[in-house]
Amino acid sequence: MDMDNMLGGGGGAMGQFPLEQWFYEMPVCTRWWTAATVATSLLVQCHIITPFQLFYSFRAVFVKNQFWRLITTFVYFGPLSLDLLFHVFFLQRYSRLLEESSGRSPAHFSWLLLYATSTLLCLSPMLSLPFLGSALSSSLVYIWSRRNPETRLSFLGLLVFTAPYLPWVLMAFSLVLHGTIPKDEICGVIVGHVWYFFSDVYPSLHNGQRPLDPPGWWRRIFEARPTDTGAQEINNEIAAAAAPEVR
């Protein structure tokens, strides 16, 4: 076995192990969401923090000023377990596919995350959902599944179906596994459907209007300011004319 294979395969970046290469190949939003999810579970497993410090509570956030809960509610899926591995797999897979399909700039995908997280935080007190990671993940799975209706999937190697059925298959699996109706996943599907409708269905019915697209000020945060190519060409021509002729 040569050194390239030991460091992650001949096609990988030199000096990177397979796990490291897999991590850095993820788009930026998906990468740090996945990292925060694993890190949070490790901290809980090591008893450095507890789940009681992580869940979302309106009173804890806006009365006691514990603003970190606005983020930690989306990154804690439980202690280290097979269930956590299952959640991390679906989180990074479908979040990554959506983010990669939204273009090189993270502006559109981050705006989707802002919409979904804000909506879920508003719904949380009404539905008694202290942890919202599964709901957010379900929103992304639903949007991806509706945008890829012809894709065929296999669940645990036993059930083959097309992508639009994926959210419902996951809900049924959660119901069997936990024995309770997955309110968080149902809530996530509703939030995801609103986004899908106004981003993929509504524009074709209303002259291309896209009410949930990110505003210009949000895009400018993530996208580099375009260079003035016309001015650059003029400057180059002036520089060329001023340069001495070489014989």
C-alpha positions, -999 to +999 in steps of 0.1 A: +000+000+000+015+034-010+016+066+010-012+083-010-036+055-001-027+056+035-034+093+036-069+090+021-065+075-014-047+086-045-075+109-056-077+128-022-058+158-011-023+150+000-019+148+038-057+143+045-072+113+061-105+100+046-126+115+074-108+148+072-112+149+034-149+140+037-154+169+062-137+195+041-155+185+009-188+195+025-202+230+017-196+255+045-231+256+061-235+218+061-199+213+073-202+235+105-238+222+113-225+187+112-194+196+132-215+214+158-239+184+161-211+159+168-193+183+191-224+190+212-232+153+216-196+147+227-198+175+253-230+160+267-215+125+267-185+137+286-208+155+311-193+189+303-227+203+295-262+189+299-293+188+276-310+212+301-286+239+289-294+233+252-332+232+247-352+261+234-374+280+259-389+314+252-385+324+288-349+312+291-339+330+259-358+363+262-361+367+300-329+351+312-309+362+281-296+327+274-294+334+237-272+304+229-303+282+231-314+297+197-286+277+182-281+247+204-317+236+200-308+228+163-275+210+170-284+185+197-299+152+185-291+131+217-262+114+232-237+092+212-258+064+199-269+046+167-298+071+166-274+100+165-254+084+137-286+080+118-295+116+122-260+129+113-261+108+081-294+122+069-285+157+081-252+159+062-264+140+031-295+160+023-282+193+036-252+189+015-272+180-017-294+211-012-265+234-005-246+222-035-276+226-058-281+262-046-249+275-063-214+284-053-225+312-030-240+301+004-264+331+003-295+311-009-289+281+014-282+302+044-314+322+038-333+289+036-318+280+070-327+314+085-363+310+072-366+274+086-350+281+119-370+313+125-403+296+116-395+265+138-386+288+168-420+305+164-438+272+163-419+255+191-438+269+221-472+260+206-461+224+198-439+218+229-408+211+209-378+219+230-353+205+205-356+214+168-327+197+151-349+168+137-375+193+125-350+213+106-334+182+091-369+171+080-375+204+063-344+200+042-352+163+034-387+173+023-375+201+000-348+179-016-373+151-021-398+173-039-371+187-061-359+152-072-392+133-079-376+107-102-347+097-079-351+062-066-340+054-031-335+023-010-342+023+027-321-002+048-318-023+016-354-035+021-377-008+007-373+009-027-393+040-035-390+074-052-377+105-034-410+122-026-419+093-003-387+097+018-401+121+045-430+097+051-408+066+052-386+084+078-417+093+098-430+057+098-395+045+108-394+070+137-429+060+148-418+023+149-385+031+166-398+055+193-435+045+195-447+081+194-460+104+167-430+124+154-444+159+159-411+175+151-407+158+117-443+166+108-436+202+117-405+202+096-424+188+066-449+217+069-422+243+071-404+227+042-435+225+021-441+263+025-406+270+012-410+245-017-443+260-027-432+296-028-398+288-043-407+261-069-445+263-076-456+299-069-431+315-094-446+296-124-481+308-115-472+345-108-449+356-136-417+344-120-421+362-087-401+344-059-411+359-026-388+337-005-356+345-024-329+362-003-330+400-005-301+419-020-285+430+013-283+393+024-267+382-009-241+410-006-230+396+028-219+363+011-211+372-025-180+391-035-185+425-051-183+420-089-153+436-105-158+463-131-144+443-161-149+473-185-128+496-164-102+469-160-099+465-197-095+502-202-067+503-176-050+474-193-051+492-227-037+524-212-009+505-195-001+487-227+000+520-247+023+535-221+047+506-220+079+510-241+081+490-273+105+461-271+125+453-302 
